[in-house]
Amino acid sequence: MATKQQIAGTMNNGSTGNVIAAVCSFFIPGMGQLVQGRWFKALVMCVLTPVMWVFLLGWLIHLWSVLDAACYEGPMDNYGYPDAGALQRG
């Protein structure tokens, strides 16, 4: 079983998974969040972007989607470490 420190090293900002998610969100807003398993936020961003483009502000949501995917750290436990239980569950 991996220690919390070993798990923490796999979910930092700039990790390969976050970079892939950010690239996905660059092309389709919300896709990066979907890749990370955050389906509700993905749905919000996917729906909100075209709505905001009507007011020429869709680029804000698009940028938010990319930055959110790139900076995601995953679920944390009470001590600020990645939640090993959440990783094993799913």
Phi, psi and omega in degrees: 000138182283146176281166180297326180292322178293320179293320181300327180289344182266352185234032180278162173302141180085004178292163183303318180298320179290325178294316178298317179296320179295320178295319177299317180291334177297319182276320179225109181304129180097343182294323179296320177293324177294319177299325180278358177087014180258076189293325182292314179295324177298316179297316180300313182291322181293324180277321185289328182298307179295327178297317181288334177294336176300326179261015181060028178242013181297333180297332178296313180292321179299313178296318178300319180299315180295312182294322179296318179293322182289329186260003183294133181249353180087175181292140180245152174272187183292344184257006178087008176263155174304138182286103182299325178296320179294324180292321181286327181288334186189000000 
